[in-house]
């Protein structure tokens, strides 16, 4: 059973803050820049962005693939959903060196 994306996102933010103590998680405004990932995570001298989806087959909005790819080239960026959450958070942990 799918959970709504905003509920997944709220739980994810809590888990990120527990997993990376002292990090700052910012929710981005898609109305300001369409396609920008949902979350920016600041951790010490590193940063990452995550685009939350309610499931692996959820539709992607215009420009999301572009921004996730572009920001991944700069630092770390991924699509994240319940099905790949642990894999993405493990990759993020490696990227942060935590």
C-alpha positions, 0 to 999 in steps of 0.5 A, spaced: 500 500 500 502 506 497 503 512 503 502 519 500 509 522 498 508 528 504 508 522 509 514 519 506 517 525 506 516 527 513 518 520 515 524 521 511 526 527 514 526 525 521 530 519 519 535 523 515 536 527 522 537 521 526 542 518 521 546 524 520 546 528 527 547 536 526 545 536 519 540 541 516 534 539 512 531 544 507 524 543 503 525 546 497 519 550 493 518 547 486 514 553 485 520 557 485 524 553 480 520 547 477 523 540 477 528 542 483 529 536 488 524 536 494 530 536 499 537 539 500 541 536 506 547 540 509 552 536 513 558 539 515 562 541 509 557 537 504 551 537 501 546 533 497 539 533 494 533 528 494 527 528 490 521 524 494 517 519 490 511 515 493 513 509 490 518 507 484 513 507 479 511 514 480 511 519 475 516 524 474 515 532 473 518 536 467 525 538 469 526 533 475 531 528 471 535 534 469 536 537 476 537 530 479 542 529 474 545 536 474 546 536 482 549 529 482 554 531 478 556 537 483 555 533 489 550 528 490 542 527 488 537 521 487 530 520 487 528 516 493 522 512 494 520 507 500 523 501 495 530 504 494 530 508 501 535 504 504 540 504 498 540 511 497 541 513 505 547 508 505 550 511 498 548 518 502 552 516 508 558 514 504 558 521 500 558 524 507 563 520 509 559 519 515 
